[in-house]
Amino acid sequence: MTLYFKNNKAIILLLTLFFGLQSCESHLDVVPDNAPTIDNAFTLRNEAEKYLFTCYSYIPKNGDINYNIAMLSGDEVWKNNVAFPNMPSYLIATGNQVAGNPYQNVWDGTRGGGGANNNYDIFDGIRHCNIFIENVSNENNVRDLDASERERWIAEAQFLKAYYHYYLLRMYGPIPIIDKNIPIEASTEELNVFREPFDDCVTYISDLLDQAAEKLPESIQDRTNELGRITKPIALGIKAKLLTMAASPLFNGNPDYAGFVDKKGRQLISTTADPEKWRKAADAALAAIQSAENVGSSLYYFPQNQFNLSDTTLTKLSVRQAVTERWNPEIIWSNPNSGTVALQYYCMVPLSPDYTHTLAQKILSPPLKIAKMFHTRNGVPINEDKTLVFDNDTDLRIGDESHRYNILEGYRTARLNFDREPRFYANLGFDGSTFYKADSPSLSDEDTWVIRSKLNDYSGSNAGVLYNVTGYYLKKLVDWRMSNTTGNPYRTYGWPELRLADLYLLYAEALNEAEGPTADVLRYTDLVRKRAGLEGVATSWTNFSLNPSKYTSKEGMREILHRERLIELAFEGNRFWDLRRWKEAGEELNKPIQAWNFNGITEVEYYQILTLEQQRFVAPRDYLWPISENTLLQNPNLVQNPGW
């Protein structure tokens, strides 16, 4: 991206997006429109609204594995080397990012910045937001727009402008602040903008989010036509995520950036830690929580249905449907511009010989290290539980009555798959595991679907290019209504950009850093654990951990909270960014990606551990995205990120 901005007389292509309730869910459908001038775009309300939806259209489609950079660029989800070959995210995950022509380059909108054939340019989105704000703020324009609606639309564009700046900041660190578009006739000096110091960027984005929040509606009243549009809790929630990122070790007093200065000699990321940033992050997270709860947000619990399900299954469905149940009370920001049908195809596993593998492709595979991440049934890590032993990964065990809602009775599978917390079974499928859905053959969670995943089994990897490479399957992102008996087996849902559970854990993390493990730190953490079917932190660690007092220190609680976020928000695109802001990616993303032998036919063959890849993460270089060399040549005032 060259940062040369067209003036307001330029001809642009408008994308018409409309919010319409379809099958009880709003979708943003992108339809090419005519190409009116800017003047014509802001003569009538209808045309101005189209332009507002153009601003919305740049929200990354995180329900698509091509767009969601975080889904496959880290270590949380792996794929085989045949499906989607040379995928940009996969190349990043294997340590093959380049500075000359970067992968997932959203700065310029090139080389997979949103997918190999779906590039998008975030700075272009900011440009459209600036055009919209400037024109709609002029009351001589769009004269059929009433004052309250004008105020709200401007606030929506302000939020989007702030969000796009935040999105870039999270990837690249310091960025240029584009508060107003630069006319094309501007001087070279004006066009060649500088990256602003990171803390200045944070202040600018935070202030813009505050301005937007003041004018945004508390909730959507017209649910038929406006679901998916921005509200005050969304703006405050993104502010909480912004300030928590800014308080985290990557950007708050990081000595690795001591020499990171611009052409003016300004330090771009402070190397002096400021503890007060955690206090600001905690306050922002609490404000977001209160705003959301004031309009009815709450953690999602799956209601008992006519099948009289066990508590075990109800807990698993609560975890899964918190993500996949459309417009449920836990989802603060759902992005209906990002459908999830294809994502569910990639996750789903065949559950009988009758399944067509093209409808249940199972190509997204959580590695063995992610399976080990989940707690034991006692709510502590597997290497901390003093009552359970997980010292041999290849040990096998036979399913018994006590595990019957999770593992088929009489079936032998890995010992690693027994005695785990409900989120393990809600998130992951594996050889011998149950998979309850609405079309259960028994119409209950007794005698329900079972995964059999050795090579020649119906769930196995003997299906051309559509095969799973780790022996673990991603259940969490598949809606429980999926049915193999219909022509369209998947019910789409808008991608959950922000959940209340995320904010609870952000608040607990920031408060712990600001004050230590206070009662509120434990309270908000325990709310999430309770929904997951676990006892609170204090009870679990006191009774079951080899380190029973761990939660009583800031450092110990920090470790607990980091693990809790990684588990609760697994496969939602948070781990990738959390590992970076915590400066833990250098350790975690240099570990091998391991799996069961998916080509195994017998138990002895299948339950062998393979190393699929040895990941390579170069610190501190890989913590920030490279700016392309071409962009640096076009604008000599820009400096490259350290290590590139």
C-alpha positions, -999 to 999 in steps of 0.1 A, spaced: 0 0 0 14 33 -11 -7 55 11 -16 78 -18 -52 87 -13 -77 99 -39 -96 131 -33 -133 133 -28 -141 138 -65 -126 105 -75 -148 78 -91 -152 47 -70 -169 14 -72 -196 11 -45 -204 -23 -31 -240 -26 -21 -244 -45 11 -277 -50 29 -287 -63 63 -316 -86 58 -329 -113 81 -325 -146 63 -334 -178 80 -335 -159 113 -300 -144 107 -288 -112 91 -262 -115 63 -241 -88 46 -244 -97 10 -218 -80 -13 -234 -71 -46 -217 -49 -73 -235 -16 -77 -232 11 -103 -202 35 -99 -216 69 -90 -194 98 -81 -189 108 -45 -213 137 -49 -240 114 -61 -233 89 -32 -243 115 -6 -273 131 -22 -299 107 -8 -302 85 23 -305 53 3 -272 59 -16 -254 71 16 -264 39 34 -249 18 5 -217 37 11 -218 30 48 -221 -7 40 -191 -3 17 -172 7 49 -185 -24 66 -174 -46 38 -137 -44 48 -143 -62 81 -122 -94 76 -142 -125 71 -129 -144 100 -152 -173 95 -133 -181 64 -99 -199 67 -85 -178 39 -93 -145 56 -88 -155 93 -50 -150 96 -50 -164 131 -67 -197 123 -39 -214 104 -8 -192 109 -1 -205 144 -2 -239 160 -38 -243 169 -51 -259 137 -31 -278 111 -40 -291 77 -27 -316 52 -3 -306 25 -27 -314 -4 -58 -294 5 -52 -257 -3 -15 -261 -13 7 -231 -7 -19 -214 15 -4 -181 28 -14 -189 65 1 -223 63 34 -209 49 35 -185 78 29 -213 103 59 -232 89 82 -202 92 82 -192 55 71 -155 58 91 -132 36 97 -94 36 100 -89 -2 64 -98 -9 48 -108 25 21 -133 29 -13 -121 42 -3 -86 34 -33 -65 44 -12 -33 44 -11 -34 6 -39 -59 0 -17 -83 -19 -5 -119 -18 -32 -136 2 -43 -106 23 -76 -123 29 -70 -154 8 -51 -162 -23 -79 -150 -45 -95 -126 -20 -71 -98 -13 -82 -69 8 -66 -36 17 -74 -24 52 -61 11 44 -86 13 16 -113 6 42 -100 35 63 -101 57 32 -138 49 26 -146 56 63 -130 90 60 -149 98 29 -181 88 46 -175 107 78 -165 139 59 -195 138 37 -222 128 61 -209 153 87 -218 180 62 -255 186 68 -258 200 33 -254 164 21 -280 136 24 -307 161 33 -333 133 38 -313 119 67 -326 128 101 -303 141 128 -303 110 150 -296 86 122 -269 109 108 -252 108 143 -255 71 145 -241 64 110 -211 87 116 -205 68 149 -206 35 130 -180 47 105 -159 61 133 -159 26 149 -150 9 117 -121 34 111 -109 27 146 -112 -10 142 -92 -10 110 -65 9 126 -65 -16 155 -64 -45 131 -33 -31 115 -17 -21 148 -20 -57 161 -2 -70 131 24 -44 123 29 -25 155 33 13 149 13 24 119 5 57 101 -26 74 116 -49 82 87 -73 106 103 -81 124 71 -75 114 35 -46 130 17 -56 146 -17 -38 132 -47 -25 166 -55 -7 169 -22 30 173 -21 54 144 -19 62 155 16 25 152 26 21 119 9 51 102 24 36 97 59 54 83 89 46 55 113 34 70 146 48 57 179 27 27 192 14 45 223 2 74 202 -17 50 179 -33 34 209 -45 68 222 -58 78 188 -78 46 184 -91 46 220 -103 81 217 -120 73 184 -138 43 200 -149 65 229 -164 91 204 -182 63 186 -195 46 217 -212 79 229 -234 79 198 -239 42 191 -271 24 202 -269 2 233 -285 -26 213 -302 -34 180 -339 -27 181 -347 -35 145 -335 -71 146 -351 -79 112 -329 -55 92 -300 -44 114 -285 -73 132 -248 -72 127 -244 -34 129 -222 -19 155 -234 -11 190 -219 6 221 -209 -27 238 -190 -37 206 -170 -4 206 -162 -7 243 -152 -44 239 -128 -36 211 -114 -8 233 -108 -34 260 -90 -56 236 -69 -27 224 -58 -16 258 -51 -51 270 -29 -56 240 -11 -23 247 -5 -33 283 9 -67 274 47 -75 274 51 -73 236 43 -36 235 47 -25 271 84 -21 280 98 -46 255 137 -43 254 137 -61 221 127 -29 205 154 -6 219 167 2 185 133 5 168 132 42 158 119 61 128 136 85 104 129 113 129 147 95 156 115 87 176 113 55 196 84 36 181 77 11 209 85 21 245 111 0 262 99 12 297 71 -8 312 41 12 325 21 -8 350 -7 18 348 -16 4 314 -30 -27 331 -52 -6 353 -66 12 322 -71 -21 305 -90 -35 335 -112 -4 337 -120 -7 300 -128 -44 302 -151 -38 332 -169 -10 313 -174 -32 283 -188 -60 305 -212 -37 323 -224 -22 290 -230 -57 275 -247 -70 306 -269 -39 309 -286 -49 276 -290 -86 285 -257 -102 276 -249 -134 295 -230 -166 292 -248 -191 270 -263 -223 284 -278 -248 261 -315 -254 271 -326 -289 278 -345 -302 248 -371 -329 242 -345 -356 243 -338 -353 281 -300 -351 276 -275 -358 303 -257 -330 321 -225 -341 304 -240 -335 270 -257 -303 280 -224 -289 292 -207 -298 259 -235 -282 239 -232 -251 260 -196 -248 251 -201 -255 213 -233 -235 208 -218 -205 226 -200 -200 193 -224 -215 168 -259 -205 181 -269 -175 161 -274 -143 180 -272 -160 214 -269 -137 244 -231 -143 249 -221 -130 214 -215 -93 216 -203 -89 181 -214 -114 154 -200 -107 119 -227 -119 95 -206 -107 66 -186 -139 72 -206 -170 67 -194 -203 82 -208 -230 59 -175 -238 42 -157 -237 76 -181 -264 89 -174 -285 58 -137 -284 66 -142 -293 103 -169 -320 101 -160 -357 103 -180 -385 86 -199 -403 113 -210 -434 94 -203 -451 61 -233 -432 46 -215 -398 50 -202 -382 18 -166 -371 24 -171 -339 4 -197 -328 29 -176 -337 59 -141 -330 48 -123 -331 82 -92 -313 68 -88 -290 98 -68 -309 124 -59 -298 160 -24 -310 168 -16 -333 198 -2 -304 217 -36 -286 216 -53 -318 229 -29 -318 258 -37 -282 266 -71 -289 280 -75 -296 317 -82 -328 335 -117 -335 348 -105 -318 380 -99 -285 363 -61 -284 364 -34 -290 337 -26 -327 330 9 -322 343 -3 -307 376 -31 -331 386 -19 -351 416 -47 -377 414 -44 -386 377 -14 -399 356 -8 -389 320 29 -398 318 28 -420 286 10 -405 256 7 -439 238 -10 -457 266 -44 -471 257 -75 -476 278 -110 -491 272 -141 -469 275 -162 -477 305 -196 -467 318 -184 -435 335 -172 -421 302 -201 -433 280 -213 -399 270 -178 -391 257 -163 -424 247 -179 -455 233 -181 -482 260 -158 -511 252 -137 -491 227 -100 -487 232 -85 -453 226 -56 -432 240 -54 -428 277 -49 -391 269 -86 -390 259 -99 -401 293 -105 -380 325 -105 -347 307 -126 -316 312 -159 -311 293 -143 -285 269 -119 -312 257 -149 -333 246 -169 -303 233 -140 -290 212 -124 -322 199 -134 -355 183 -111 -385 182 -110 -422 176 -138 -437 197 -154 -405 208 -191 -397 207 -204 -369 186 -239 -360 196 -260 -339 172 -296 -332 166 -299 -361 142 -286 -387 167 -298 -421 155 -311 -429 190 -327 -394 194 -307 -390 225 -271 -389 237 -273 -427 245 -261 -448 216 -253 -417 195 -228 -411 167 -192 -424 172 -160 -414 154 -139 -443 141 -109 -428 126 -82 -454 118 -72 -453 81 -99 -476 66 -127 -467 91 -156 -444 79 -140 -414 97 -105 -423 86 -81 -405 62 -85 -429 33 -105 -403 12 -83 -388 -15 -72 -352 -6 -98 -348 22 -80 -362 51 -72 -353 87 -36 -354 97 -36 -354 135 -63 -378 146 -82 -350 163 -113 -334 148 -126 -299 153 -161 -303 167 -165 -269 183 -172 -249 151 -199 -273 138 -235 -263 147 -253 -291 165 -281 -291 138 -258 -304 111 -275 -333 94 -263 -357 67 -298 -363 55 -305 -330 38 -291 -314 6 -278 -285 26 -265 -300 58 -251 -269 75 -268 -240 92 -246 -210 88 -239 -186 117 -221 -152 118 -185 -154 130 -184 -145 167 -159 -116 167 -164 -110 204 -179 -131 232 -187 -121 268 -164 -150 280 -136 -132 262 -143 -100 281 -146 -118 314 -111 -134 309 -96 -101 296 -109 -84 327 -95 -111 350 -61 -110 333 -58 -72 334 -70 -69 370 -46 -96 381 -17 -77 365 -29 -45 381 -37 -58 416 -29 -95 419 -53 -124 423 -82 -104 440 -117 -118 446 -129 -103 413 -101 -120 393 -113 -153 407 -149 -145 403 -148 -137 366 -125 -166 358 -148 -189 377 -179 -178 358 -163 -191 326 -152 -223 343 -186 -229 358 -202 -229 324 -175 -254 313 -186 -277 341 -156 -271 364 -151 -260 400 -136 -226 407 -98 -220 405 -93 -220 442 -112 -253 448 -95 -270 418 -60 -260 427 -63 -265 464 -77 -300 461 -60 -314 430 -29 -295 420 7 -304 428 10 -267 434 -20 -260 455 -12 -223 463 -4 -214 427 -34 -192 423 -25 -170 453 4 -152 435 2 -128 406 26 -149 386 8 -182 393 -26 -167 385 -12 -152 353 -2 -187 342 -36 -200 351 -54 -172 332 -33 -176 301 -42 -213 300 -78 -205 307 -80 -181 277 -63 -206 254 -88 -233 263 -120 -213 265 -113 -194 232 -97 -223 214 -101 -223 176 -117 -188 175 -86 -170 164 -74 -157 198 -45 -180 206 -24 -166 177 -26 -130 189 -25 -139 227 8 -158 223 22 -128 206 11 -101 230 23 -123 259 57 -129 242 51 -166 244 51 -173 207 88 -177 206 85 -207 228 52 -222 217 56 -218 179 90 -235 180 76 -268 192 69 -297 168 35 -303 154 27 -338 165 -1 -362 157 -13 -398 158 -4 -419 128 -34 -411 107 -23 -438 82 -25 -465 109 -49 -493 103 -44 -513 135 -43 -499 171 -5 -505 173 0 -486 141 -25 -458 147 -14 -449 183 22 -439 173 32 -403 175 43 -386 143 60 -352 139 43 -335 110 63 -303 110 90 -286 131 77 -251 134 101 -221 131 94 -188 148 122 -163 148 120 -139 178 117 -110 179 114 -107 141 82 -128 137 62 -110 164 54 -82 139 44 -85 102 69 -72 76 61 -43 54 68 -51 18 100 -38 3 81 -22 -26 61 -1 -1 93 10 17 108 21 -16 77 41 -25 77 58 8 112 64 23 97 78 55 85 43 65 109 20 84 108 -18 84 99 -38 115 129 -52 135 145 -83 121 131 -80 86 
